[in-house]
Amino acid sequence: MINPVSNVTHAQPVAPSTKQSTQKPAQQAPKSASGSDSVKLSSTAQALAAALQESRETSTQTSQEARKGDLQARRLLAKEAASKPAAK
């Protein structure tokens, strides 16, 4: 026969306190007003972000970057040129 579980406790609702905070201002958590939060991306995330930026780039921007020596832009232009059918 199956016995019901009898040792289950239920949480009682707690009424909000009407007292003022007893903590002194020095004990409260400091808030950052300078906004110095920073995020560090992994190398994989950096590569994905760069690929996304490159995919949004116009062909004019790619051409300008290739003329300035950007190897990735040069490879992209070469790949695009190779994929076009040869003119007869």
PDB file of N, CA, C and O in Angstrom:
ATOM      1  N   MET A   1       0.832  -1.171   0.000  1.00  0.00           N
ATOM      2  CA  MET A   1       0.000   0.000   0.000  1.00  0.00           C
ATOM      3  C   MET A   1       0.885   1.245   0.000  1.00  0.00           C
ATOM      4  O   MET A   1       1.970   1.234   0.581  1.00  0.00           O
ATOM      5  N   ILE A   2       0.440   2.292  -0.631  1.00  0.00           N
ATOM      6  CA  ILE A   2       1.205   3.531  -0.732  1.00  0.00           C
ATOM      7  C   ILE A   2       0.795   4.458   0.407  1.00  0.00           C
ATOM      8  O   ILE A   2      -0.390   4.711   0.625  1.00  0.00           O
ATOM      9  N   ASN A   3       1.793   4.956   1.126  1.00  0.00           N
ATOM     10  CA  ASN A   3       1.535   5.881   2.232  1.00  0.00           C
ATOM     11  C   ASN A   3       1.751   7.315   1.762  1.00  0.00           C
ATOM     12  O   ASN A   3       2.706   7.576   1.031  1.00  0.00           O
ATOM     13  N   PRO A   4       0.897   8.243   2.157  1.00  0.00           N
ATOM     14  CA  PRO A   4       1.099   9.640   1.763  1.00  0.00           C
ATOM     15  C   PRO A   4       2.292  10.244   2.490  1.00  0.00           C
ATOM     16  O   PRO A   4       2.643   9.821   3.591  1.00  0.00           O
ATOM     17  N   VAL A   5       2.899  11.223   1.870  1.00  0.00           N
ATOM     18  CA  VAL A   5       4.023  11.920   2.477  1.00  0.00           C
ATOM     19  C   VAL A   5       3.469  12.880   3.516  1.00  0.00           C
ATOM     20  O   VAL A   5       2.606  13.704   3.212  1.00  0.00           O
ATOM     21  N   SER A   6       3.964  12.774   4.738  1.00  0.00           N
ATOM     22  CA  SER A   6       3.408  13.603   5.800  1.00  0.00           C
ATOM     23  C   SER A   6       4.372  14.660   6.322  1.00  0.00           C
ATOM     24  O   SER A   6       3.970  15.498   7.128  1.00  0.00           O
ATOM     25  N   ASN A   7       5.613  14.649   5.896  1.00  0.00           N
ATOM     26  CA  ASN A   7       6.575  15.599   6.424  1.00  0.00           C
ATOM     27  C   ASN A   7       6.817  16.781   5.478  1.00  0.00           C
ATOM     28  O   ASN A   7       7.908  17.352   5.474  1.00  0.00           O
ATOM     29  N   VAL A   8       5.833  17.145   4.693  1.00  0.00           N
ATOM     30  CA  VAL A   8       5.957  18.271   3.779  1.00  0.00           C
ATOM     31  C   VAL A   8       5.641  19.552   4.537  1.00  0.00           C
ATOM     32  O   VAL A   8       4.621  19.639   5.221  1.00  0.00           O
ATOM     33  N   THR A   9       6.509  20.538   4.416  1.00  0.00           N
ATOM     34  CA  THR A   9       6.247  21.826   5.065  1.00  0.00           C
ATOM     35  C   THR A   9       5.900  22.845   3.992  1.00  0.00           C
ATOM     36  O   THR A   9       6.438  22.799   2.885  1.00  0.00           O
ATOM     37  N   HIS A  10       5.017  23.748   4.317  1.00  0.00           N
ATOM     38  CA  HIS A  10       4.606  24.791   3.390  1.00  0.00           C
ATOM     39  C   HIS A  10       5.133  26.123   3.886  1.00  0.00           C
ATOM     40  O   HIS A  10       5.077  26.419   5.079  1.00  0.00           O
ATOM     41  N   ALA A  11       5.638  26.911   2.976  1.00  0.00           N
ATOM     42  CA  ALA A  11       6.160  28.228   3.344  1.00  0.00           C
ATOM     43  C   ALA A  11       5.005  29.157   3.674  1.00  0.00           C
ATOM     44  O   ALA A  11       4.002  29.203   2.961  1.00  0.00           O
ATOM     45  N   GLN A  12       5.159  29.885   4.749  1.00  0.00           N
ATOM     46  CA  GLN A  12       4.140  30.838   5.153  1.00  0.00           C
ATOM     47  C   GLN A  12       4.432  32.179   4.491  1.00  0.00           C
ATOM     48  O   GLN A  12       5.587  32.602   4.457  1.00  0.00           O
ATOM     49  N   PRO A  13       3.409  32.862   3.959  1.00  0.00           N
ATOM     50  CA  PRO A  13       3.651  34.172   3.359  1.00  0.00           C
ATOM     51  C   PRO A  13       4.108  35.166   4.425  1.00  0.00           C
ATOM     52  O   PRO A  13       3.632  35.149   5.560  1.00  0.00           O
ATOM     53  N   VAL A  14       5.029  36.019   4.037  1.00  0.00           N
ATOM     54  CA  VAL A  14       5.586  36.994   4.960  1.00  0.00           C
ATOM     55  C   VAL A  14       5.073  38.365   4.557  1.00  0.00           C
ATOM     56  O   VAL A  14       5.187  38.768   3.399  1.00  0.00           O
ATOM     57  N   ALA A  15       4.505  39.081   5.527  1.00  0.00           N
ATOM     58  CA  ALA A  15       4.008  40.432   5.260  1.00  0.00           C
ATOM     59  C   ALA A  15       5.194  41.373   5.130  1.00  0.00           C
ATOM     60  O   ALA A  15       6.177  41.224   5.857  1.00  0.00           O
ATOM     61  N   PRO A  16       5.124  42.347   4.212  1.00  0.00           N
ATOM     62  CA  PRO A  16       6.236  43.295   4.062  1.00  0.00           C
ATOM     63  C   PRO A  16       6.431  44.104   5.350  1.00  0.00           C
ATOM     64  O   PRO A  16       5.472  44.472   6.028  1.00  0.00           O
ATOM     65  N   SER A  17       7.663  44.358   5.652  1.00  0.00           N
ATOM     66  CA  SER A  17       7.999  45.089   6.864  1.00  0.00           C
ATOM     67  C   SER A  17       7.666  46.563   6.692  1.00  0.00           C
ATOM     68  O   SER A  17       7.897  47.142   5.630  1.00  0.00           O
ATOM     69  N   THR A  18       7.126  47.158   7.735  1.00  0.00           N
ATOM     70  CA  THR A  18       6.803  48.586   7.676  1.00  0.00           C
ATOM     71  C   THR A  18       7.865  49.408   8.368  1.00  0.00           C
ATOM     72  O   THR A  18       7.762  50.635   8.401  1.00  0.00           O
ATOM     73  N   LYS A  19       8.902  48.762   8.933  1.00  0.00           N
ATOM     74  CA  LYS A  19       9.988  49.478   9.590  1.00  0.00           C
ATOM     75  C   LYS A  19      10.895  50.120   8.553  1.00  0.00           C
ATOM     76  O   LYS A  19      10.992  49.648   7.420  1.00  0.00           O
ATOM     77  N   GLN A  20      11.549  51.186   8.945  1.00  0.00           N
ATOM     78  CA  GLN A  20      12.561  51.797   8.099  1.00  0.00           C
ATOM     79  C   GLN A  20      13.787  50.891   8.100  1.00  0.00           C
ATOM     80  O   GLN A  20      14.000  50.122   9.038  1.00  0.00           O
ATOM     81  N   SER A  21      14.561  50.984   7.082  1.00  0.00           N
ATOM     82  CA  SER A  21      15.762  50.172   7.001  1.00  0.00           C
ATOM     83  C   SER A  21      16.685  50.483   8.154  1.00  0.00           C
ATOM     84  O   SER A  21      16.950  51.650   8.443  1.00  0.00           O
ATOM     85  N   THR A  22      17.179  49.450   8.816  1.00  0.00           N
ATOM     86  CA  THR A  22      18.056  49.650   9.957  1.00  0.00           C
ATOM     87  C   THR A  22      19.515  49.717   9.537  1.00  0.00           C
ATOM     88  O   THR A  22      20.389  49.940  10.375  1.00  0.00           O
ATOM     89  N   GLN A  23      19.785  49.531   8.270  1.00  0.00           N
ATOM     90  CA  GLN A  23      21.154  49.603   7.795  1.00  0.00           C
ATOM     91  C   GLN A  23      21.592  51.051   7.685  1.00  0.00           C
ATOM     92  O   GLN A  23      20.820  51.930   7.300  1.00  0.00           O
ATOM     93  N   LYS A  24      22.835  51.274   8.027  1.00  0.00           N
ATOM     94  CA  LYS A  24      23.423  52.599   7.846  1.00  0.00           C
ATOM     95  C   LYS A  24      23.836  52.730   6.393  1.00  0.00           C
ATOM     96  O   LYS A  24      24.079  51.714   5.743  1.00  0.00           O
ATOM     97  N   PRO A  25      23.926  53.939   5.856  1.00  0.00           N
ATOM     98  CA  PRO A  25      24.326  54.117   4.450  1.00  0.00           C
ATOM     99  C   PRO A  25      25.660  53.465   4.108  1.00  0.00           C
ATOM    100  O   PRO A  25      25.858  53.019   2.977  1.00  0.00           O
ATOM    101  N   ALA A  26      26.571  53.404   5.068  1.00  0.00           N
ATOM    102  CA  ALA A  26      27.873  52.803   4.788  1.00  0.00           C
ATOM    103  C   ALA A  26      27.760  51.293   4.631  1.00  0.00           C
ATOM    104  O   ALA A  26      28.626  50.682   4.005  1.00  0.00           O
ATOM    105  N   GLN A  27      26.726  50.677   5.178  1.00  0.00           N
ATOM    106  CA  GLN A  27      26.570  49.237   5.091  1.00  0.00           C
ATOM    107  C   GLN A  27      25.862  48.811   3.817  1.00  0.00           C
ATOM    108  O   GLN A  27      25.910  47.635   3.455  1.00  0.00           O
ATOM    109  N   GLN A  28      25.209  49.730   3.134  1.00  0.00           N
ATOM    110  CA  GLN A  28      24.504  49.384   1.913  1.00  0.00           C
ATOM    111  C   GLN A  28      25.513  49.144   0.800  1.00  0.00           C
ATOM    112  O   GLN A  28      26.628  49.665   0.826  1.00  0.00           O
ATOM    113  N   ALA A  29      25.102  48.348  -0.174  1.00  0.00           N
ATOM    114  CA  ALA A  29      25.995  48.020  -1.281  1.00  0.00           C
ATOM    115  C   ALA A  29      26.310  49.276  -2.080  1.00  0.00           C
ATOM    116  O   ALA A  29      25.396  50.034  -2.405  1.00  0.00           O
ATOM    117  N   PRO A  30      27.568  49.517  -2.404  1.00  0.00           N
ATOM    118  CA  PRO A  30      27.921  50.703  -3.174  1.00  0.00           C
ATOM    119  C   PRO A  30      27.409  50.588  -4.612  1.00  0.00           C
ATOM    120  O   PRO A  30      27.428  49.511  -5.207  1.00  0.00           O
ATOM    121  N   LYS A  31      26.960  51.695  -5.144  1.00  0.00           N
ATOM    122  CA  LYS A  31      26.469  51.718  -6.523  1.00  0.00           C
ATOM    123  C   LYS A  31      27.521  52.376  -7.397  1.00  0.00           C
ATOM    124  O   LYS A  31      28.127  53.376  -7.012  1.00  0.00           O
ATOM    125  N   SER A  32      27.729  51.819  -8.552  1.00  0.00           N
ATOM    126  CA  SER A  32      28.723  52.343  -9.481  1.00  0.00           C
ATOM    127  C   SER A  32      28.104  53.455 -10.304  1.00  0.00           C
ATOM    128  O   SER A  32      27.242  53.202 -11.146  1.00  0.00           O
ATOM    129  N   ALA A  33      28.530  54.667 -10.070  1.00  0.00           N
ATOM    130  CA  ALA A  33      28.005  55.814 -10.809  1.00  0.00           C
ATOM    131  C   ALA A  33      28.836  56.077 -12.061  1.00  0.00           C
ATOM    132  O   ALA A  33      28.382  56.756 -12.982  1.00  0.00           O
ATOM    133  N   SER A  34      30.034  55.547 -12.090  1.00  0.00           N
ATOM    134  CA  SER A  34      30.920  55.833 -13.216  1.00  0.00           C
ATOM    135  C   SER A  34      30.635  54.960 -14.425  1.00  0.00           C
ATOM    136  O   SER A  34      31.108  55.259 -15.521  1.00  0.00           O
ATOM    137  N   GLY A  35      29.872  53.887 -14.250  1.00  0.00           N
ATOM    138  CA  GLY A  35      29.559  53.012 -15.375  1.00  0.00           C
ATOM    139  C   GLY A  35      30.781  52.266 -15.883  1.00  0.00           C
ATOM    140  O   GLY A  35      30.976  52.154 -17.093  1.00  0.00           O
ATOM    141  N   SER A  36      31.590  51.765 -14.995  1.00  0.00           N
ATOM    142  CA  SER A  36      32.838  51.114 -15.394  1.00  0.00           C
ATOM    143  C   SER A  36      32.676  49.623 -15.612  1.00  0.00           C
ATOM    144  O   SER A  36      33.655  48.880 -15.553  1.00  0.00           O
ATOM    145  N   ASP A  37      31.454  49.173 -15.861  1.00  0.00           N
ATOM    146  CA  ASP A  37      31.250  47.761 -16.147  1.00  0.00           C
ATOM    147  C   ASP A  37      31.914  47.415 -17.471  1.00  0.00           C
ATOM    148  O   ASP A  37      31.921  48.221 -18.402  1.00  0.00           O
ATOM    149  N   SER A  38      32.465  46.225 -17.549  1.00  0.00           N
ATOM    150  CA  SER A  38      33.113  45.822 -18.789  1.00  0.00           C
ATOM    151  C   SER A  38      32.757  44.379 -19.099  1.00  0.00           C
ATOM    152  O   SER A  38      32.399  43.603 -18.213  1.00  0.00           O
ATOM    153  N   VAL A  39      32.860  44.044 -20.357  1.00  0.00           N
ATOM    154  CA  VAL A  39      32.574  42.697 -20.818  1.00  0.00           C
ATOM    155  C   VAL A  39      33.772  42.220 -21.603  1.00  0.00           C
ATOM    156  O   VAL A  39      34.308  42.951 -22.436  1.00  0.00           O
ATOM    157  N   LYS A  40      34.195  40.998 -21.343  1.00  0.00           N
ATOM    158  CA  LYS A  40      35.304  40.413 -22.096  1.00  0.00           C
ATOM    159  C   LYS A  40      34.751  39.284 -22.935  1.00  0.00           C
ATOM    160  O   LYS A  40      34.146  38.351 -22.409  1.00  0.00           O
ATOM    161  N   LEU A  41      34.955  39.365 -24.235  1.00  0.00           N
ATOM    162  CA  LEU A  41      34.474  38.347 -25.158  1.00  0.00           C
ATOM    163  C   LEU A  41      35.553  37.298 -25.383  1.00  0.00           C
ATOM    164  O   LEU A  41      36.743  37.610 -25.428  1.00  0.00           O
ATOM    165  N   SER A  42      35.121  36.059 -25.524  1.00  0.00           N
ATOM    166  CA  SER A  42      36.062  35.006 -25.844  1.00  0.00           C
ATOM    167  C   SER A  42      36.542  35.201 -27.277  1.00  0.00           C
ATOM    168  O   SER A  42      35.953  35.971 -28.035  1.00  0.00           O
ATOM    169  N   SER A  43      37.577  34.523 -27.635  1.00  0.00           N
ATOM    170  CA  SER A  43      38.107  34.668 -28.992  1.00  0.00           C
ATOM    171  C   SER A  43      37.089  34.192 -30.031  1.00  0.00           C
ATOM    172  O   SER A  43      37.032  34.730 -31.136  1.00  0.00           O
ATOM    173  N   THR A  44      36.293  33.192 -29.681  1.00  0.00           N
ATOM    174  CA  THR A  44      35.255  32.712 -30.591  1.00  0.00           C
ATOM    175  C   THR A  44      34.191  33.781 -30.790  1.00  0.00           C
ATOM    176  O   THR A  44      33.748  34.028 -31.912  1.00  0.00           O
ATOM    177  N   ALA A  45      33.783  34.416 -29.691  1.00  0.00           N
ATOM    178  CA  ALA A  45      32.773  35.473 -29.787  1.00  0.00           C
ATOM    179  C   ALA A  45      33.307  36.662 -30.567  1.00  0.00           C
ATOM    180  O   ALA A  45      32.563  37.290 -31.321  1.00  0.00           O
ATOM    181  N   GLN A  46      34.580  36.980 -30.397  1.00  0.00           N
ATOM    182  CA  GLN A  46      35.185  38.075 -31.149  1.00  0.00           C
ATOM    183  C   GLN A  46      35.205  37.755 -32.636  1.00  0.00           C
ATOM    184  O   GLN A  46      34.943  38.629 -33.463  1.00  0.00           O
ATOM    185  N   ALA A  47      35.512  36.516 -32.980  1.00  0.00           N
ATOM    186  CA  ALA A  47      35.535  36.117 -34.388  1.00  0.00           C
ATOM    187  C   ALA A  47      34.142  36.184 -34.994  1.00  0.00           C
ATOM    188  O   ALA A  47      33.975  36.618 -36.134  1.00  0.00           O
ATOM    189  N   LEU A  48      33.132  35.750 -34.226  1.00  0.00           N
ATOM    190  CA  LEU A  48      31.750  35.820 -34.721  1.00  0.00           C
ATOM    191  C   LEU A  48      31.300  37.261 -34.904  1.00  0.00           C
ATOM    192  O   LEU A  48      30.612  37.581 -35.873  1.00  0.00           O
ATOM    193  N   ALA A  49      31.688  38.135 -33.970  1.00  0.00           N
ATOM    194  CA  ALA A  49      31.325  39.547 -34.084  1.00  0.00           C
ATOM    195  C   ALA A  49      31.993  40.171 -35.309  1.00  0.00           C
ATOM    196  O   ALA A  49      31.375  40.968 -36.014  1.00  0.00           O
ATOM    197  N   ALA A  50      33.236  39.814 -35.560  1.00  0.00           N
ATOM    198  CA  ALA A  50      33.938  40.342 -36.729  1.00  0.00           C
ATOM    199  C   ALA A  50      33.310  39.830 -38.020  1.00  0.00           C
ATOM    200  O   ALA A  50      33.181  40.576 -38.991  1.00  0.00           O
ATOM    201  N   ALA A  51      32.921  38.560 -38.030  1.00  0.00           N
ATOM    202  CA  ALA A  51      32.281  37.991 -39.222  1.00  0.00           C
ATOM    203  C   ALA A  51      30.937  38.658 -39.480  1.00  0.00           C
ATOM    204  O   ALA A  51      30.576  38.905 -40.631  1.00  0.00           O
ATOM    205  N   LEU A  52      30.201  38.948 -38.426  1.00  0.00           N
ATOM    206  CA  LEU A  52      28.920  39.631 -38.581  1.00  0.00           C
ATOM    207  C   LEU A  52      29.121  41.029 -39.137  1.00  0.00           C
ATOM    208  O   LEU A  52      28.380  41.466 -40.018  1.00  0.00           O
ATOM    209  N   GLN A  53      30.114  41.724 -38.629  1.00  0.00           N
ATOM    210  CA  GLN A  53      30.406  43.074 -39.129  1.00  0.00           C
ATOM    211  C   GLN A  53      30.817  43.025 -40.596  1.00  0.00           C
ATOM    212  O   GLN A  53      30.397  43.873 -41.384  1.00  0.00           O
ATOM    213  N   GLU A  54      31.621  42.061 -40.965  1.00  0.00           N
ATOM    214  CA  GLU A  54      32.053  41.928 -42.359  1.00  0.00           C
ATOM    215  C   GLU A  54      30.872  41.613 -43.274  1.00  0.00           C
ATOM    216  O   GLU A  54      30.823  42.083 -44.411  1.00  0.00           O
ATOM    217  N   SER A  55      29.925  40.824 -42.784  1.00  0.00           N
ATOM    218  CA  SER A  55      28.790  40.458 -43.632  1.00  0.00           C
ATOM    219  C   SER A  55      27.860  41.636 -43.880  1.00  0.00           C
ATOM    220  O   SER A  55      27.138  41.654 -44.877  1.00  0.00           O
ATOM    221  N   ARG A  56      27.867  42.616 -42.990  1.00  0.00           N
ATOM    222  CA  ARG A  56      27.019  43.796 -43.146  1.00  0.00           C
ATOM    223  C   ARG A  56      27.679  44.888 -43.978  1.00  0.00           C
ATOM    224  O   ARG A  56      27.050  45.896 -44.299  1.00  0.00           O
ATOM    225  N   GLU A  57      28.912  44.692 -44.315  1.00  0.00           N
ATOM    226  CA  GLU A  57      29.695  45.679 -45.042  1.00  0.00           C
ATOM    227  C   GLU A  57      29.292  45.736 -46.513  1.00  0.00           C
ATOM    228  O   GLU A  57      28.979  44.711 -47.119  1.00  0.00           O
ATOM    229  N   THR A  58      29.301  46.928 -47.075  1.00  0.00           N
ATOM    230  CA  THR A  58      28.983  47.066 -48.500  1.00  0.00           C
ATOM    231  C   THR A  58      30.213  46.714 -49.338  1.00  0.00           C
ATOM    232  O   THR A  58      31.330  46.660 -48.822  1.00  0.00           O
ATOM    233  N   SER A  59      30.002  46.478 -50.617  1.00  0.00           N
ATOM    234  CA  SER A  59      31.125  46.146 -51.499  1.00  0.00           C
ATOM    235  C   SER A  59      32.088  47.323 -51.630  1.00  0.00           C
ATOM    236  O   SER A  59      33.289  47.127 -51.817  1.00  0.00           O
ATOM    237  N   THR A  60      31.564  48.537 -51.533  1.00  0.00           N
ATOM    238  CA  THR A  60      32.426  49.724 -51.603  1.00  0.00           C
ATOM    239  C   THR A  60      33.364  49.760 -50.398  1.00  0.00           C
ATOM    240  O   THR A  60      34.553  50.047 -50.536  1.00  0.00           O
ATOM    241  N   GLN A  61      32.823  49.469 -49.224  1.00  0.00           N
ATOM    242  CA  GLN A  61      33.659  49.447 -48.027  1.00  0.00           C
ATOM    243  C   GLN A  61      34.720  48.358 -48.137  1.00  0.00           C
ATOM    244  O   GLN A  61      35.871  48.559 -47.750  1.00  0.00           O
ATOM    245  N   THR A  62      34.326  47.210 -48.665  1.00  0.00           N
ATOM    246  CA  THR A  62      35.274  46.110 -48.822  1.00  0.00           C
ATOM    247  C   THR A  62      36.394  46.509 -49.774  1.00  0.00           C
ATOM    248  O   THR A  62      37.563  46.220 -49.516  1.00  0.00           O
ATOM    249  N   SER A  63      36.044  47.169 -50.868  1.00  0.00           N
ATOM    250  CA  SER A  63      37.052  47.618 -51.836  1.00  0.00           C
ATOM    251  C   SER A  63      38.016  48.619 -51.205  1.00  0.00           C
ATOM    252  O   SER A  63      39.226  48.549 -51.420  1.00  0.00           O
ATOM    253  N   GLN A  64      37.468  49.552 -50.423  1.00  0.00           N
ATOM    254  CA  GLN A  64      38.315  50.547 -49.765  1.00  0.00           C
ATOM    255  C   GLN A  64      39.273  49.877 -48.790  1.00  0.00           C
ATOM    256  O   GLN A  64      40.451  50.228 -48.733  1.00  0.00           O
ATOM    257  N   GLU A  65      38.776  48.924 -48.034  1.00  0.00           N
ATOM    258  CA  GLU A  65      39.628  48.224 -47.084  1.00  0.00           C
ATOM    259  C   GLU A  65      40.700  47.412 -47.798  1.00  0.00           C
ATOM    260  O   GLU A  65      41.835  47.337 -47.328  1.00  0.00           O
ATOM    261  N   ALA A  66      40.351  46.806 -48.924  1.00  0.00           N
ATOM    262  CA  ALA A  66      41.328  46.021 -49.683  1.00  0.00           C
ATOM    263  C   ALA A  66      42.450  46.920 -50.200  1.00  0.00           C
ATOM    264  O   ALA A  66      43.618  46.533 -50.182  1.00  0.00           O
ATOM    265  N   ARG A  67      42.094  48.118 -50.658  1.00  0.00           N
ATOM    266  CA  ARG A  67      43.117  49.061 -51.131  1.00  0.00           C
ATOM    267  C   ARG A  67      44.034  49.516 -50.001  1.00  0.00           C
ATOM    268  O   ARG A  67      45.188  49.867 -50.247  1.00  0.00           O
ATOM    269  N   LYS A  68      43.538  49.514 -48.776  1.00  0.00           N
ATOM    270  CA  LYS A  68      44.337  49.938 -47.622  1.00  0.00           C
ATOM    271  C   LYS A  68      45.165  48.790 -47.057  1.00  0.00           C
ATOM    272  O   LYS A  68      45.928  48.984 -46.110  1.00  0.00           O
ATOM    273  N   GLY A  69      45.021  47.597 -47.629  1.00  0.00           N
ATOM    274  CA  GLY A  69      45.855  46.481 -47.205  1.00  0.00           C
ATOM    275  C   GLY A  69      45.162  45.438 -46.344  1.00  0.00           C
ATOM    276  O   GLY A  69      45.834  44.564 -45.797  1.00  0.00           O
ATOM    277  N   ASP A  70      43.860  45.495 -46.206  1.00  0.00           N
ATOM    278  CA  ASP A  70      43.132  44.512 -45.402  1.00  0.00           C
ATOM    279  C   ASP A  70      43.128  43.173 -46.138  1.00  0.00           C
ATOM    280  O   ASP A  70      42.525  43.042 -47.204  1.00  0.00           O
ATOM    281  N   LEU A  71      43.810  42.174 -45.555  1.00  0.00           N
ATOM    282  CA  LEU A  71      43.934  40.873 -46.210  1.00  0.00           C
ATOM    283  C   LEU A  71      42.593  40.160 -46.329  1.00  0.00           C
ATOM    284  O   LEU A  71      42.332  39.498 -47.334  1.00  0.00           O
ATOM    285  N   GLN A  72      41.743  40.286 -45.319  1.00  0.00           N
ATOM    286  CA  GLN A  72      40.436  39.639 -45.376  1.00  0.00           C
ATOM    287  C   GLN A  72      39.602  40.218 -46.511  1.00  0.00           C
ATOM    288  O   GLN A  72      38.916  39.479 -47.217  1.00  0.00           O
ATOM    289  N   ALA A  73      39.657  41.523 -46.689  1.00  0.00           N
ATOM    290  CA  ALA A  73      38.915  42.171 -47.771  1.00  0.00           C
ATOM    291  C   ALA A  73      39.469  41.731 -49.127  1.00  0.00           C
ATOM    292  O   ALA A  73      38.709  41.510 -50.070  1.00  0.00           O
ATOM    293  N   ARG A  74      40.783  41.608 -49.221  1.00  0.00           N
ATOM    294  CA  ARG A  74      41.390  41.159 -50.483  1.00  0.00           C
ATOM    295  C   ARG A  74      40.955  39.738 -50.831  1.00  0.00           C
ATOM    296  O   ARG A  74      40.643  39.443 -51.984  1.00  0.00           O
ATOM    297  N   ARG A  75      40.935  38.856 -49.822  1.00  0.00           N
ATOM    298  CA  ARG A  75      40.501  37.479 -50.062  1.00  0.00           C
ATOM    299  C   ARG A  75      39.041  37.430 -50.496  1.00  0.00           C
ATOM    300  O   ARG A  75      38.677  36.652 -51.378  1.00  0.00           O
ATOM    301  N   LEU A  76      38.203  38.263 -49.877  1.00  0.00           N
ATOM    302  CA  LEU A  76      36.787  38.296 -50.236  1.00  0.00           C
ATOM    303  C   LEU A  76      36.605  38.769 -51.680  1.00  0.00           C
ATOM    304  O   LEU A  76      35.824  38.189 -52.435  1.00  0.00           O
ATOM    305  N   LEU A  77      37.322  39.813 -52.055  1.00  0.00           N
ATOM    306  CA  LEU A  77      37.219  40.301 -53.435  1.00  0.00           C
ATOM    307  C   LEU A  77      37.717  39.252 -54.438  1.00  0.00           C
ATOM    308  O   LEU A  77      37.134  39.093 -55.510  1.00  0.00           O
ATOM    309  N   ALA A  78      38.791  38.541 -54.089  1.00  0.00           N
ATOM    310  CA  ALA A  78      39.314  37.504 -54.971  1.00  0.00           C
ATOM    311  C   ALA A  78      38.315  36.358 -55.087  1.00  0.00           C
ATOM    312  O   ALA A  78      38.131  35.794 -56.166  1.00  0.00           O
ATOM    313  N   LYS A  79      37.679  36.019 -53.985  1.00  0.00           N
ATOM    314  CA  LYS A  79      36.685  34.943 -53.995  1.00  0.00           C
ATOM    315  C   LYS A  79      35.482  35.338 -54.853  1.00  0.00           C
ATOM    316  O   LYS A  79      34.972  34.526 -55.626  1.00  0.00           O
ATOM    317  N   GLU A  80      35.032  36.583 -54.715  1.00  0.00           N
ATOM    318  CA  GLU A  80      33.912  37.062 -55.519  1.00  0.00           C
ATOM    319  C   GLU A  80      34.265  37.084 -57.013  1.00  0.00           C
ATOM    320  O   GLU A  80      33.447  36.717 -57.857  1.00  0.00           O
ATOM    321  N   ALA A  81      35.478  37.514 -57.324  1.00  0.00           N
ATOM    322  CA  ALA A  81      35.915  37.569 -58.718  1.00  0.00           C
ATOM    323  C   ALA A  81      35.998  36.166 -59.315  1.00  0.00           C
ATOM    324  O   ALA A  81      35.663  35.969 -60.483  1.00  0.00           O
ATOM    325  N   ALA A  82      36.441  35.191 -58.519  1.00  0.00           N
ATOM    326  CA  ALA A  82      36.570  33.831 -59.016  1.00  0.00           C
ATOM    327  C   ALA A  82      35.199  33.164 -59.227  1.00  0.00           C
ATOM    328  O   ALA A  82      35.048  32.281 -60.072  1.00  0.00           O
ATOM    329  N   SER A  83      34.221  33.600 -58.452  1.00  0.00           N
ATOM    330  CA  SER A  83      32.904  32.979 -58.575  1.00  0.00           C
ATOM    331  C   SER A  83      32.079  33.536 -59.729  1.00  0.00           C
ATOM    332  O   SER A  83      31.081  32.935 -60.127  1.00  0.00           O
ATOM    333  N   LYS A  84      32.492  34.679 -60.266  1.00  0.00           N
ATOM    334  CA  LYS A  84      31.780  35.250 -61.420  1.00  0.00           C
ATOM    335  C   LYS A  84      32.152  34.472 -62.673  1.00  0.00           C
ATOM    336  O   LYS A  84      33.300  34.054 -62.827  1.00  0.00           O
ATOM    337  N   PRO A  85      31.190  34.273 -63.572  1.00  0.00           N
ATOM    338  CA  PRO A  85      31.516  33.562 -64.818  1.00  0.00           C
ATOM    339  C   PRO A  85      32.470  34.401 -65.676  1.00  0.00           C
ATOM    340  O   PRO A  85      32.393  35.629 -65.709  1.00  0.00           O
ATOM    341  N   ALA A  86      33.354  33.709 -66.355  1.00  0.00           N
ATOM    342  CA  ALA A  86      34.339  34.390 -67.204  1.00  0.00           C
ATOM    343  C   ALA A  86      33.637  35.014 -68.398  1.00  0.00           C
ATOM    344  O   ALA A  86      32.764  34.386 -68.996  1.00  0.00           O
ATOM    345  N   ALA A  87      34.003  36.238 -68.755  1.00  0.00           N
ATOM    346  CA  ALA A  87      33.396  36.932 -69.904  1.00  0.00           C
ATOM    347  C   ALA A  87      34.038  36.403 -71.178  1.00  0.00           C
ATOM    348  O   ALA A  87      35.250  36.201 -71.246  1.00  0.00           O
ATOM    349  N   LYS A  88      33.178  36.178 -72.211  1.00  0.00           N
ATOM    350  CA  LYS A  88      33.684  35.646 -73.471  1.00  0.00           C
ATOM    351  C   LYS A  88      33.697  36.694 -74.530  1.00  0.00           C
ATOM    352  O   LYS A  88      34.095  36.423 -75.663  1.00  0.00           O
TER     353      LYS A  88
END
